[in-house]
Amino acid sequence: MLRTTAQTALAAVVLLSLPTTALACTVCIYSQFEYNLPYTAWWCLGITIWFLAIRTALDRLSSAVLWIFLALIAAGTFIGPWAFVILGGMALYTSIDTSLPKKRQKFSKRSQFAMTVISVIAFICISTGLAISIHAKSTRSDADFILQSRGAQGHIVLQRLLAEPKKNKEQLRQILANLDRSDITHKYFAEGISNALDKLEKEQRYTTHGASMDSTDKSTSSAELSHRP
């Protein structure tokens, strides 16, 4: 136990020494997670509670607190939500490992019962959470995500919409109408969207005008032919 605690504390010191400029990366990573897995913050909280509950049931509360502290540092300065994915993997491994007959016999009846209850609750919560996240992603438009996002993923999704302005005209207009112009990022988004929509409108005018001119020319030609002897 002492050795594990010392190793965890050493890892925490190493992460604390990382440059604080890595914070920008965590925002981008979080944004990517949120785009693909809505309610990422709730997932991180749920995994933390799951990990803490399992460790507590096995009388490993001190190591649980240190690992969670380490995950918070890593999430805030280095790898974003991936830190909680690691915690979730550790919790899953512990659940499976302690359910094996040889390992299970080493724990008290109270710990065995607690682990069973925690595992069942975790399975229900994960299944429900996945269903909610999948539904949210399928019903949330890219415009909604961009308006909510503050990371690089929002910029990436916007560029995808701007690549086909004619197809995504309504979503672009929705974004433009709801942007906060006092926000630097949103101001940049507004400029890009306005330029794209203006360009699209000019192209449509040119196309309409060209079609009108062609129609007029054809009508004139037909009239001239009808007046010829």
N, C-alpha and C positions, 0 to 999 in steps of 0.2 A: 504494500500500500504506500509506504513512504517513498519507494523508488518511483512508482507511477506518479505520485504527487509532484515529486521533484522534476520529473521529465515534462510534465504538463506545465509547471511553472516556468521551466526553461524555455519551452516553446512559446509561452505567452510573452516572455521578455524579448525573444527574437522578433515576434510580430510587432511588438510595440516600437521596435527600433526601425521599422520600415518607414519610408518617406510618406508624409501625409498627403503628398500630391496624388497618391494612389486612390484617394477618395473619389476622384472623378471617374475612375474605372468602375468602382462599385455602383455608382449611379447608373452607368451604362448597362452593366450586367443586370442590375435590378430591373431596369426598363425592358430588357430583352426577356427576362423571366415573366414579367407582368404581361407582356404581349402574348406569350405562348401559354402561360398558366395564370389566368386572372386570380386575384386575391392572394398574391404571393406573400404579402405580409402576414396574412392569417395562416398560411401554410408554415411559415417560419415559426410563428408562435406555437402552433399545434405540435410541430416536431420538437420544439424545446420542452414543452410540457410532457410529451411522451417520453423523451430521453430522461428528463428529471424523475418522472414517476418510476421508470424501470430501475434506474440506479438507486433510488430511495428504497424500493422494494427489496433490493439485494444488499441493503445496508452500505451503499457506496455513495452517500450523499455528498461528502467532501470532494470526491473526484468528479461527481456530476457538476457541482458548482464551478470547479476549475475548467472543465471542458466547455461548459456554457460560456464562461467568461472568455475563454480562448476563441470560441466561435463568434462571439460578438465583436471581438477585436478584428478577426479575420474578415468578417462580413462588412465591417465599417471601413476598413483600410486596404483591403486586398482583393478578396474573391467574391464579395457580395453574398447572395443567397446560397451559393455553392457550399458555404460553411455549414448551413443548416441541412443541406443534402447529405453532407458527411455525417452530421449528427444523426440524421434519420437512418443512414446506413448502419451506423453503430448500434442504434436502438433495435433495428431489425435483426442484426446479427446476434445481439444479446438475447432477444426473444426466442430466436430459433435455437441458439446454442443451449440456453437454459431449459428448453423443452425436451432435450434429449434425455433419455432415462438415466444414463450414468451421471450427467451433470445435475439433473433435477434432484437426485437423492442427496446431494451435498447441501441443499438449502432446507430451511425449516418449513413446516406445513404452512405457516403464515406467509412466508415469501412465495411459496409455490402457488397459493391461492391468489395472492396479490398479482403475481405475474400473469396468471390465467385471465383475471379480470381486466388487467391493463391491456393485454393482447387483444381480447375481444373488443374492447372499447376502441382501441386504435384501429382495428380492421373496419369497424363500422364508420368511424370518423373519416378514414382515408377514402373509403368507397363513396361516402356521401360528399366529401370535399371534391373528389374527382368529378362526380356528376355535376356539381354546381359550377365548377370551373369550366368544364366542357360546354355546358349550356351557356355560360356567360360569354365564352369566346365565340360561340356560333351565332349569338344574337347581337354582339357588340360590333359596330361598324368601325372601319379604320379611322373615320372622322372622329368618332367618340374617343378612341384610344389616343389620337394625336392631341385632342383638347385636354385630356387628362395627364398626358405624359410630360415628363420634364427631362427625359434622358435621350440618348442618341437614337434609340429605337424609334422614337416619334419622328425624328428627322428622316430616318430610313424609310419609314412607311409613307411619309409625305412625298418623298422623292419618287416612290413607286406610283403614287396617285398622279403626280405631276408628269410622269412619263406618258400617261394617256389621259390628258385633260378632257378630251371630248367624252370619253367613257365615264370619267369620274367627276364631271362638271358639278353635279348636285352636291356631292360630298365636299368638294373644294369650296363651294359657296357656303355650305354649312359651317365649315371650319373658319372661313373668312369672317362670317357674321358673328361668331362667338369668341374670337381671339381677344385676348387682353393686350391692347396696344402698348400698355405701360411696361409689359414684360419684354425683355430684350429678345428672348427666343421667339416669342409670339410675334414680335415686330418683324423679325427676319422671315418667319413663316408667311406673314401677311404680304410682305413684299414679293416673295416668290410666287404666291398664289395669284396675286393681282396681275403680275406680269404674264403668267400663264393664261389666265382668263382673258386678258386684253388681247393677247396674241391669238387665242382661239376665236375671239369675236371678230377680229380683223380678217382672219382666214375665212370665217363663215360669210362675212360681208362680201369679201372678194369672190367667193364661190357663187354666192347668190347673185351678185352683180354680173359676173361672167355668164351665168346661166340666163339671166335676163337679157343681156346683150345678144347672146346666141339666138334666143327666142325672137328678139326684135329683128335681127338680121334675116332669120328664116322667114318671118312674116313679110318683110320688105321684099325679099326675093320672090316670094310667092305672089305678091301683089304685082310686081313688075312683069312676071311671066303671064299673069292673067290679063294684063293690058296689052300685051303684044298681039299683033295681027296673026 
